[in-house]
Amino acid sequence: MVFRRLLAAVAVSLLLIGLSSCRSDPTVAAYVGDDEITLDQIDRYYAKATSDPVSAAEVQQDPASVKPKLVSMLVFIELLRDAAETAGVPVTAGQIAQAKAQIEPQRQQLTGELALLPIDVLAEFQAHRVLLSQWASAGNVDQQTAGQKYTEALRASERANPVTVNPRFGTFDLEKAPQMGNADIAVKPAPTAADQS
């Protein structure tokens, strides 16, 4: 009887160790639900950021914080993508291309962690963020209500897709991620011909 209990306790311990280790692969920077953000991906983006004139200044200011910032932004993009899909407003490739076309002429104006993202990733971030913001604002609700709806959609996404960050990159805090309506992106729609006349 004691032997069976001991065997059961060992089996449970091994199961818990197996479950915890499956989310601690040293080649993974972060997990968002079943999705992985790999160290290779972070290293590639870091290399791009150090060689790009727009982001090089950001890297030089605090090189040690660059990779943790990249991890947090990529986790946030995964949560944005899931929240938009759950809300029924998934982003299309055409919308990402449109966001990229709007951002490119003004990319020199970018500052902060957004400047660290490659243009294609930044365009995806902006497209998801805009669509989720429009969804949250639908029905002529006030800005505060829309902001709460947007934030709750992201919180629900995080609950459905638990985030685990490799300890070398710190932790992910959704409260520090870009919120709806904040002036934290220095990119505005590119002027049209009508605006210039």
C-alpha positions in Angstrom: 0.0 0.0 0.0 2.8 2.4 1.0 4.7 1.4 -2.1 1.7 2.2 -4.4 1.3 5.6 -2.8 5.1 6.3 -3.2 4.8 5.2 -6.9 1.8 7.4 -7.5 3.7 10.4 -5.9 6.7 9.8 -8.1 4.5 9.5 -11.2 2.8 12.8 -10.4 6.1 14.5 -9.8 7.5 13.2 -13.1 4.4 14.4 -14.9 4.7 17.9 -13.3 8.3 18.1 -14.2 7.5 17.0 -17.8 4.8 19.6 -18.1 6.9 22.4 -16.8 9.9 21.5 -18.9 7.9 21.4 -22.1 7.6 25.2 -21.8 11.3 25.8 -20.9 13.1 24.9 -24.1 16.3 26.9 -24.1 15.9 27.7 -27.8 12.6 29.5 -27.2 12.4 33.1 -26.0 8.7 33.0 -25.2 5.6 30.9 -25.5 2.2 32.4 -26.3 -0.2 29.5 -25.9 1.1 26.9 -28.3 3.0 29.4 -30.4 6.8 29.9 -29.9 8.9 33.0 -30.3 12.4 31.5 -30.9 15.8 32.8 -29.9 16.8 32.7 -33.6 14.0 35.1 -34.4 15.0 37.5 -31.6 18.7 37.3 -32.7 17.7 38.1 -36.3 15.6 41.1 -35.3 18.3 42.3 -33.0 20.9 42.1 -35.9 18.5 44.1 -38.1 17.9 46.7 -35.4 21.7 47.2 -34.9 22.3 47.7 -38.6 19.2 49.9 -39.4 19.8 53.6 -39.1 16.2 54.1 -37.7 16.7 51.7 -34.8 20.5 51.8 -34.3 20.2 54.8 -32.0 17.7 53.0 -29.8 20.0 50.0 -29.6 23.0 52.2 -28.6 21.1 53.9 -25.8 20.5 50.6 -23.9 21.7 47.5 -25.8 20.8 45.2 -22.9 17.1 46.1 -23.0 16.7 45.5 -26.8 16.1 41.8 -26.8 13.6 41.9 -23.8 11.7 44.7 -25.6 11.6 42.6 -28.8 10.3 39.6 -26.9 7.6 41.7 -25.3 6.5 43.3 -28.5 6.3 39.9 -30.3 4.3 38.4 -27.5 2.0 41.4 -27.7 1.6 41.0 -31.4 0.6 37.3 -30.9 -2.0 38.4 -28.3 -3.3 41.1 -30.7 -3.6 38.6 -33.5 -5.6 36.2 -31.3 -7.8 39.0 -29.9 -8.6 40.3 -33.4 -9.5 36.8 -34.7 -11.6 36.1 -31.6 -13.4 39.4 -32.1 -14.1 38.4 -35.7 -11.9 41.1 -37.3 -8.9 39.1 -38.5 -6.3 41.1 -40.4 -5.7 40.3 -44.1 -2.4 40.4 -46.0 -3.8 43.4 -47.9 -4.4 45.3 -44.7 -0.8 44.6 -43.6 0.5 45.8 -47.0 -1.6 49.0 -46.7 -0.2 49.6 -43.1 3.3 49.1 -44.5 2.7 51.6 -47.3 1.5 54.1 -44.7 4.4 53.5 -42.3 7.3 53.4 -44.8 7.4 57.1 -45.8 7.4 58.1 -42.1 9.5 55.4 -40.6 12.3 57.8 -39.7 9.9 59.4 -37.1 9.6 56.2 -35.1 11.0 56.1 -31.6 11.1 53.7 -28.7 10.5 50.0 -29.0 8.4 50.3 -32.1 11.5 51.5 -33.9 13.2 48.1 -33.1 10.7 46.1 -35.1 11.3 45.2 -38.8 9.0 47.1 -41.1 6.9 44.0 -41.9 6.4 43.1 -38.3 5.6 46.7 -37.4 3.0 46.8 -40.3 1.4 43.7 -38.9 1.3 45.2 -35.4 -0.3 48.4 -36.7 -2.9 46.6 -38.8 -4.0 44.4 -35.9 -4.0 47.2 -33.5 -6.1 49.5 -35.8 -8.7 46.7 -36.5 -9.1 45.8 -32.9 -9.4 49.5 -32.0 -12.1 50.0 -34.6 -13.9 46.9 -33.3 -13.8 48.2 -29.7 -15.0 51.6 -30.8 -18.0 50.3 -32.9 -21.4 51.5 -31.9 -20.4 55.1 -31.1 -19.2 54.2 -27.6 -17.1 56.7 -25.7 -13.3 56.5 -25.7 -13.1 55.1 -22.2 -15.6 52.3 -22.9 -13.8 51.5 -26.1 -10.5 51.4 -24.3 -11.9 49.0 -21.7 -13.3 46.7 -24.4 -9.9 46.7 -26.2 -8.0 45.9 -23.0 -10.4 43.2 -22.0 -10.1 41.5 -25.4 -6.3 41.4 -24.9 -6.7 40.1 -21.3 -9.0 37.4 -22.6 -6.4 36.5 -25.2 -3.7 36.2 -22.6 -5.9 34.0 -20.4 -6.6 31.7 -23.4 -2.9 31.8 -24.5 -0.8 31.7 -21.3 2.5 33.6 -21.8 5.8 32.1 -20.6 8.9 34.1 -21.1 12.5 32.7 -21.0 13.8 34.2 -17.7 16.7 35.8 -19.4 14.2 38.2 -21.1 12.4 39.1 -17.9 8.6 38.9 -17.8 5.7 40.1 -20.0 3.4 42.7 -18.6 0.3 43.3 -20.7 -0.3 46.6 -18.7 2.9 48.0 -20.2 2.0 47.1 -23.8 0.7 49.8 -26.2 -2.9 50.6 -25.4 -5.7 51.8 -27.7 -5.7 55.5 -28.3 -2.3 56.3 -26.7 0.1 58.4 -28.8 2.8 55.7 -28.6 3.2 55.2 -32.3 4.7 58.2 -34.2 3.2 57.0 -37.5 0.1 58.6 -39.1 -1.6 57.7 -42.3 0.4 58.9 -45.3 -1.0 62.0 -46.9 -3.2 61.5 -50.0 -3.1 63.7 -53.1 -6.3 65.4 -51.9 -4.6 66.3 -48.6 -1.8 68.0 -50.5 -3.9 70.1 -52.8 
